[in-house]
Amino acid sequence: MSFTYKPKKKKRKRTHGFLSRMQSKGGQKVIVKRRAKGRKKLAV
């Protein structure tokens, strides 16, 4: 039996990182909302 989740730092950064968020309008909205909420970490 194998586990479903096999974490990889590069993949995580590429899909959920700050730069990838900023590339799309929706992602930019996410960052703005998280800033407004006062999150310490905006993206992974």
Residue pairs with C-beta under 8 A, 6 or more apart in sequence:
12 44
13 20
13 44
14 20
16 43
16 44
17 43
17 44
18 31
18 42
18 43
18 44
20 27
21 27
21 28
21 30
21 31
21 42
21 43
22 28
22 31
31 42
31 43
34 42
34 43
35 42
